[in-house]
Amino acid sequence: MERRPRPTRADFRRFTRYTTRWRDNDVYRHMNNAVFYEYADSAVAGWHLETGALEVPDGPVVCLVAETACTYHDSLGFPDPVDVGLVLDRLGARSMTWRIGLFRGDADAVSGDIRFVHVCVDSRTHRPVPLPEALRRAAAAMLA
């Protein structure tokens, strides 16, 4: 598998800082792989809430994660803060592909490079639907 170039802060549009917790570490004294995804999911969900482009959690359309992948470059862990960078790689008719970078504190290069595909679905049937126009406009501003 061919690796993409390692992203830096300049590759992202929005950042959120999180404080790591003791429980984020695994027995090897670095952040558990599942926690990388917790930070990614929190950053994307936070963006959705801040834009107000979706009625979370009770609106007619919700975005569900359909696919994820992560390339791990460096370990992260308590007590270091984690900056999570967001950028949109692709804006489709029914889906969005996010790139999420996890950075150790003020480091310039990512420690974790995450791909996160969101699909818009009807909140009752969970069948794919087109992106609502307000979400499409907000997401377009996040395109790389």
RAWO-V772710 format. One record per backbone hydrogen bond with DSSP energy under -1.0 kcal/mol. NH is the residue of the N-H (numbers start at 1). CO is the residue of the C=O. Records with the same first field share a line. If there is no record, write none. Layout:
BEGIN
NH=CO ; CO
END
This chain:
BEGIN
9=108
11=8
12=9
13=86
14=86
16=84
18=82
24=21
25=22
26=30
29=26
31=76
32=24
35=32
37=33
38=34
39=35
40=36
41=37
42=38
43=39
44=40
45=41
46=42
47=43
48=44
49=45
50=46
51=47
52=48
56=54
59=55
62=121
64=119
66=117
67=117
69=115
71=113
73=111
74=111
80=77
82=18
83=103
84=16
85=101
86=14
87=99
88=142
89=97
90=97
92=95
96=118
97=90
98=116
99=87
100=114
101=85
102=112
103=83
105=81
107=104
110=7
111=102
112=102
113=71
114=100
115=69
116=98
117=67
118=96
119=64
120=94
121=62
122=127
123=60
126=122
129=120
131=93
136=132
137=133
138=134
139=135
140=136
141=137
142=139
143=140
144=88
END
